[in-house]
Amino acid sequence: MFTFQKTNYMITLKTRAIILLLITSFIGQAQDQNLLDVSGWVTGSGSVSGFNQNGTAAENSRELGYDHVGNQVTLWTATPDANGGASGGFTTTSISIDHAKTYRYTIWLKKTNSNDGYSYFGCYNNILNLDNSPNPNPYFWYGDLPQLNRWYLIVGYVHASNYAGAGNIGGIYDGVTGERVQSITDFKFASAANTTKLRSYLYNDSNVNDRQYFVAPRLEILNGTEFSLAQLMSINASSKLVFAFDNAGSQKQRFYCIAPGCTVPTPPAGKQSKNSIIVSRSSNEEELLSNEEDVLNNESQFSVYPNPTKNLVYIQIPSELSTKIESINVYNVNSALVQSISLNQNDKLQFSLQGKPVGVYFVHIHLNDGNSITKKIIKQ
């Protein structure tokens, strides 16, 4: 009797372990079924496992940087030389596929300095146009990104070999607004296809000051477990993207208003104009601001120093307002929340920009009476 119970108990434990392993495996696959292995993306230069360089090793490096929402990531950086031609980027090694299924190819791109050369994003191997004609050199898109110094998500689709549609659903998505700003070309697999490649390049750029950054390449089967576009964008769907303009119509700042009760800020060196707009990410509609918010009379009493800074930043707060502060948040120029400042009863707060990239940041002080103050600070 004892032996039977022990055996049954051991079988139960083993069964539970197997079930737990299967569940864990399923959840992991559901959360991230990227068919590309980017674990080799470590700092260095040239090709790595699964990714073959386009151009010379000197034109292809990997370095730590920040993505469109301020997360630290590994950037594949194209640094063109003066010779033009292949100027950086990569082609993946062959990935096994099922031609009877649809696959999605995605990557984040950002170009800086100039629009010299062309950016490319494509696939390869046994690819057909949607009219069933062969395409030996298929690119979802090539050209210039809509704006310099701005992240864009490029989303391409290769449909199943029996696909009969004619329209394109691929597109380029703005990393700040989340909006689809451009349509790109869809393809389909030939029935003989059993492998594919993802490729993304900078080409014919001879401007040595240019840089193109590649982040988070993904290849996924569209079977219901793939990431949603919202997950790929990683933009807070309940936030509001705020644009602030001066009276001349020049944009002074923009950022995501994430904190509860957050209001449209006063732009540095100018008032917000009456025809400024809030673009709501939840409704995707524009609401005209009915009232112009005056600059607070006591704004000059808040000081943020040293400015420029290399690391630590201090915020000097007027004593009469220290109890009226609801939140203090720091944003980067890509509209992403960098950090929230812990509040206390002191009239001096501090935060650190250590490890953050050189550039401009905004300190947004939100008061409990609905007013707000925004200070610009530069990290050297």
URJO-V954365 format. One record per backbone hydrogen bond with DSSP energy under -1.0 kcal/mol. NH is the residue of the N-H (numbers start at 1). CO is the residue of the C=O. E is the energy in kcal/mol with one decimal. If there is no record, write none. Layout:
# URJO-V954365
nh | co | e
NH | CO | E
NH | CO | E
This chain:
# URJO-V954365
nh | co | e
5 | 1 | -2.1
6 | 2 | -2.3
7 | 3 | -2.6
8 | 4 | -2.7
9 | 5 | -2.4
10 | 6 | -2.5
11 | 7 | -2.6
12 | 8 | -2.3
13 | 9 | -2.4
14 | 10 | -2.4
15 | 11 | -2.9
16 | 12 | -2.7
17 | 13 | -2.3
18 | 14 | -2.4
19 | 15 | -2.7
20 | 16 | -2.9
21 | 17 | -2.4
22 | 18 | -2.5
23 | 19 | -2.7
24 | 20 | -2.8
25 | 21 | -2.6
26 | 22 | -2.6
27 | 23 | -2.8
28 | 24 | -2.5
29 | 25 | -2.3
30 | 26 | -2.7
31 | 27 | -2.3
32 | 28 | -2.0
35 | 219 | -3.0
41 | 38 | -1.9
42 | 40 | -2.2
44 | 62 | -1.6
46 | 60 | -2.7
48 | 51 | -2.1
51 | 48 | -2.5
52 | 91 | -3.1
54 | 89 | -2.2
60 | 57 | -1.4
61 | 77 | -2.1
62 | 44 | -3.2
63 | 75 | -2.1
65 | 73 | -2.7
67 | 71 | -2.3
70 | 67 | -1.6
73 | 65 | -2.4
75 | 63 | -3.5
76 | 214 | -2.5
77 | 61 | -3.7
78 | 212 | -3.3
79 | 59 | -1.7
87 | 202 | -2.3
90 | 200 | -2.5
91 | 52 | -2.1
92 | 198 | -2.9
93 | 50 | -1.5
95 | 196 | -2.7
97 | 194 | -2.2
101 | 98 | -2.2
103 | 158 | -2.7
104 | 220 | -3.0
105 | 156 | -3.0
106 | 218 | -2.4
107 | 154 | -1.5
108 | 215 | -2.7
109 | 152 | -2.6
110 | 213 | -1.6
112 | 211 | -2.6
114 | 112 | -1.7
118 | 203 | -2.6
119 | 143 | -2.8
120 | 201 | -2.3
121 | 141 | -2.1
122 | 199 | -3.1
123 | 138 | -1.3
128 | 188 | -3.2
129 | 133 | -3.2
132 | 129 | -2.2
135 | 127 | -2.4
140 | 121 | -1.4
141 | 121 | -1.7
143 | 119 | -2.2
149 | 111 | -3.8
152 | 109 | -2.2
153 | 173 | -2.5
154 | 107 | -3.2
155 | 171 | -2.8
156 | 105 | -3.4
158 | 103 | -2.3
159 | 187 | -3.2
161 | 99 | -2.8
163 | 160 | -2.1
171 | 155 | -1.7
172 | 182 | -2.5
173 | 153 | -2.8
174 | 179 | -2.9
175 | 151 | -2.3
178 | 174 | -2.2
181 | 172 | -2.8
182 | 172 | -1.1
184 | 170 | -1.5
185 | 140 | -2.5
187 | 157 | -2.1
188 | 128 | -2.3
189 | 159 | -2.3
190 | 126 | -2.5
193 | 190 | -1.9
196 | 95 | -1.9
199 | 122 | -2.3
200 | 90 | -2.5
201 | 120 | -1.2
202 | 88 | -2.4
203 | 118 | -2.6
204 | 85 | -3.1
210 | 207 | -1.8
211 | 112 | -1.1
212 | 78 | -1.5
213 | 110 | -3.2
214 | 76 | -2.5
215 | 108 | -2.2
218 | 106 | -2.6
220 | 104 | -2.3
222 | 102 | -2.8
223 | 221 | -1.5
232 | 228 | -2.2
233 | 229 | -2.5
234 | 230 | -2.1
239 | 236 | -1.5
241 | 279 | -1.6
242 | 255 | -2.5
244 | 253 | -2.4
246 | 250 | -2.4
249 | 246 | -1.8
252 | 244 | -2.7
253 | 244 | -1.3
255 | 242 | -1.4
256 | 335 | -1.7
257 | 240 | -3.2
258 | 256 | -1.3
262 | 259 | -2.0
276 | 273 | -1.5
278 | 287 | -1.3
279 | 241 | -1.7
280 | 285 | -1.8
281 | 239 | -1.0
284 | 280 | -2.4
287 | 278 | -1.5
289 | 276 | -1.5
299 | 296 | -1.6
301 | 298 | -1.5
302 | 299 | -1.5
303 | 316 | -1.6
305 | 314 | -2.2
309 | 378 | -2.5
313 | 351 | -2.8
314 | 305 | -3.7
315 | 349 | -2.9
316 | 303 | -3.1
317 | 347 | -3.3
321 | 318 | -1.8
324 | 321 | -1.7
326 | 366 | -2.8
327 | 366 | -1.8
329 | 364 | -2.3
330 | 339 | -2.9
331 | 362 | -2.6
332 | 336 | -2.1
335 | 332 | -1.6
338 | 330 | -3.4
339 | 330 | -1.4
341 | 328 | -3.0
349 | 315 | -2.3
351 | 313 | -2.2
353 | 311 | -1.6
356 | 353 | -2.1
359 | 379 | -1.6
361 | 377 | -3.0
362 | 331 | -2.7
363 | 375 | -3.4
364 | 329 | -3.3
365 | 373 | -3.6
366 | 327 | -2.9
367 | 371 | -2.7
368 | 324 | -3.0
370 | 367 | -1.5
373 | 365 | -2.5
375 | 363 | -2.6
377 | 361 | -2.8
379 | 359 | -3.2
380 | 309 | -3.0
